């Protein structure tokens, strides 16, 4: 049987800082009709570039080599229009950006159908209705004349899927279709795609960073790391025992998430410009030997999947991080606060506070309002005068002046409670996020490209760049504040009640986002909140603050299970239970 | 909605018409305002002299246009000068260190306490009066109110989270002022700029009326009113009403435009 999609030796470069940088190298993949393949990797691994290459939707300046065949036909510039929609169609992460806000969904779906198939308006409308029913829009008949903004995020994604199905494609390419949706809705979208696959014999290329989403539905898994395939094979075998240390680490991270525990793989994904020679994962891998760094390992057939690794895992082996620098980093103190005291006028606000935050660690600060927790955050940010020592990476802030002080402050960024108040209402969103970049001297064009990446990282559409903060929701505004904080490439993120101005569903989304970002980037956080549920969701350790003093510190699980102080117990009991 | 925009549009239209008439008028209506026609002294409006003539037989319409030109040539730069000084002083006070703020604010209180028209008259009696000295005098005496307004706006914005966030990324005071403060207070500035224009026109007219403004042989709206007043017994309405209307119209235009901008901003 002809495979629906066959990719051979695909290499894609993108221009970065005036030079062509390889984003994806020597990529091979085959999908048979009706099969679902999950393409998995962290952001920056090259998985979206792989997906966009299929229908040649890459950004301008991209150079592409290798061969792609859709249903046996070689994909070339000529004839591309015929393949798009008819053989393969695409669903993106942000349906709001992909749908036309000024047209009803019936008009948009109908138009797509008439462009490809002709037919009358009435037929097009009937087709639109049938498709909306098929993708599970309730009361589809009454929703035909609604505009995209009248649908919820999950429903919009369903509408996008309906549009993708208009011409009866054989392949659906879904690029992070559930990112930005809350976990429950994400599962529903996954079930919808799985159902369509069965009923229409549709092949699916599912691009995601979240392994837990695909475990249930995918037939095959293909893992990318830093632009190279590291492991691929049947999903059953993959989930039973990943053979490449990186996939095992990813898989492990999922298991840990189930137990509500952050599992960062120590170290960071290398930038495309600075990929190490040999196996790209070697610097972070505990199994790596000297020969791993010589040449990219050839793929080998293990007793399960195929892994591009010289020392694939055996039996039930689990991943261990590289000994030395990255592992030690996790425990090296990043921020040290010693005997910090602070007063407003004569009134003492903080007395003798001492704490540390390790590299990649999230420390929660919990306390009632008036306990001094926000002032502690501001003192660490150097926004308030204090007595005592605050040191970042061993450098005492008190000893710094002028440019050195500014550079040190940049390393600590902040997300405030009220997203409306923390974004200048008269600056465009693009300018707001670019601010730290421009202040660091980055050129306008380069900053704009970076802003686009940052928006993507926080699950927002680049289309927001030209808009003012007043035109976005509270949840979106808080994401923009996070993107701005990340733009400065901080070592430490101070989150001062980041979710308390948001409604419950946005809270959950934002917490998930923060957890993902912290994990992906190995960020350290200082999370300030009155809400134990929020703090325990993100923090490795928790410090309890009462009337300006730290009354209790401990590992999150220990503190939750057996709080020593009555005050802590009271706070724990006051917190709404967070369902996982 | 229409009422909100109506006031702004009416103000802009009226102001624009007066400015056009005064600045371009003398080039379009080319009668010499200073030519004396003794035989036609104190005539009412006619075809030859649409706004009549004064006691020296000078063309009333030509005088009105020339007076407008003289008034605006002094008032507009004076308003600009006052605007820049007020803005600069306000930003400096609002963003500067605490001690600087204290000193500059006390100094400002002194300025504000002085009745500006009296000070104006005092200085106008001391220095030779020409366009440059009038611009400087009017400009330097009209800025304190704006300076205080700007300072208070800056102080209100200074502690806001988005400014703290910018400082955390390494933004200096100049950057904060230019990017964040200026955009936040832009509406207030625009509104007050229109009021400043009205103020300086009024002050110059008052000075000229007292003989301390635009000096003879040149005329301004204020001095035209003054010379008409000398012969009020003869009731030359065509000499009194037009310059009076022009002054009134300018103030009304500035006020309407300003109010319109305030309402539009409030509606946002």
Interface residues (C-beta under 8 A of the other chain):
Chain A: X381 X383 X406 X407 X409 X410 X412 X413 X414 X416 X418 X421 X422 X423 X424 X425 X426 X427 X432 X435 X436 X439 X440 X481 X484 X485 X487 X488
Chain B: X160 X161 X162 X163 X164 X165 X166 X167 X168 X169 X170 X171 X175 X179 X180 X183 X184 X186
